[in-house]
Each structure stands twice: as structure tokens, then as C-alpha cells.
């Protein structure tokens, strides 16, 4: 399966989930299993999907004393980058997704805790973001949809690669080894078992390998990625891992400043799968719509209650 076929399968997965009311990273188990197996056998596929994939992996792991928590933090960073690209691809009219706040918990704890500032800036530039000031990145010229899709797919593959290397370390029985050794073993092997055997021989030849220098404190792994719904069972504040400075709005939430006024037949909640699949968009067109907001009840007032009681007593008449 080539990168073109993977991109098409990935696109169909995202748009299928959007029709169900979920705008998030790819969660299709079959596509995940297929891409996992391809990456295990062909590490160089990362270079075809994203030209700086090896630099991102190396930057996230270099100098870490313990690679297991570093891989978990790096996987969360790739997941957040994937989600940012998916939001722009699926919901380009949502203005809240066009600004990334670099002081938000997701940017500081998850992204900067795993990757360098230069690589983060380059990753967001591929999505069309540019620095607005010292605290914000904004989309000035949206890139083509195919480019956003490719960025999201590359981050999805890197996220799976972190899980593959985590499985290698689990079978190896130790995660205290240099990052360059682990990456070299992955590139030289065609499956997890051969990668583990290669590392076992390498570690056996090394009589005593001093631990690499610390790369600083690991990223905060406990805060949930509030940008999609699968991690709501984890503990932590909703705002800690949001790139937008607050709880991330979902696909069904109305935009703060709607830039698109959909026709009446598209404004049904059934577009997002709430009342049943009464309408389904074609595969090449994304569904546009918004929920109809229910009117808020009038605030309670003792004066209005007293007025109603007096009216009731007048109608009843004297006993």
C-alpha cells in the first residue's frame, strides 16, 4: 500500500467520523493495524509521509535518560499536532481553530515538553500558521486541503512509531539505552522480534554503558488531551492541554463567530448524527451545519410569582 492509498483511507476515516459528530484524530482500528504493520516492516515510510520525520523522532528522544516515558510524551505531542491539522481540514470555517495560543497548557506542557521550538514552528507552518505575536500563531493563508491531510497522516504515523518502539522496549526489558541505538535498531530490522534481538546483541557487547545526560524533566503525561473525546476518562484540568487557551470546542458546538451561514436544511442536528442519519454528505464534500440552540428559560423572579398568585386569587372570588 503506497502513501497515496494511505492518504485516501485516512481521509475516508476522518470524514466518516465527522458524519458521526466527531472531529478528531483517526481511530479506525483496521487502518491503524495496517499502518502499524507497514511501519514495522518499512521504517523509511516515515520519510515518504513527512520529510522531517526522523528529525522529529530524534529531537524528541535525544538525551533522554529513560526512553519509555519520553516515547509516551512524544506520542501525545504527535497526537496534538495531528488533531490541529485535522481540525483545519475538517472544519476550516471554525475561527477558533485558526489561532494557536503558545501559552496554553497543551502547547507548553505537551508540545514544548517533547519537541524543540524550531521543529514545532516548522510543523505549524505546514498547517498555514504563522507567528502573530509572542503568544499566538494564526492562519493567514490556509494551505490546500491535501497538504493538511498529509500533515495529519504523517503525525498519525509518528504516533504509531512511538507505540512500536515502546513495544520493542517492553519486550527488551529495559528502556535505559541511548536514543540513537534504538532508532538504528528500528531502521535495521523488519519486525519487532528482530529489532529486540538486534538490541540484545548490542547491549551484550557493551560491557557497561553509562546513562546519557538528562534532557530535562519529561513532559507532563497526566494532563488529558482535551481536544478530543477519547481521553476524557483521564484526570486533569480541561484547559491544561488545549492549544486554544480553553476547552476545545467539538464538531457539534456552535462557532463563536460563525463565518458560514448554512441553509436551513443543513442546520438540523441530524447532520451530526444526533437524531439519526437523516442526511449524509457525499464522500468528496464535507458536511457543513450547526446545532439549533434551545432558548434559555426566563430567570426566576419573586415579583412575577407574586403577580401570578394575585391574579389567581382574583379569579377565585370570595369564599
Secondary structure as UniProt FT lines:
FT   HELIX           3..19
FT   TURN            20..21
FT   HELIX           29..41
FT   TURN            43..44
FT   HELIX           45..49
FT   TURN            51..52
FT   HELIX           53..61
FT   TURN            62..63
FT   HELIX           67..90
FT   TURN            92..93
FT   HELIX           95..98
FT   STRAND          99..101
FT   TURN            102..103
FT   HELIX           106..111
FT   TURN            112..114
FT   HELIX           117..126
FT   TURN            127..128
FT   STRAND          129..131
FT   STRAND          136..139
FT   HELIX           145..172
FT   HELIX           179..188
FT   HELIX           192..205
FT   TURN            226..227
FT   HELIX           229..231
FT   TURN            232..233
FT   TURN            238..241
FT   TURN            243..244
FT   HELIX           264..266
FT   HELIX           269..272
FT   TURN            283..284
FT   HELIX           302..316
//
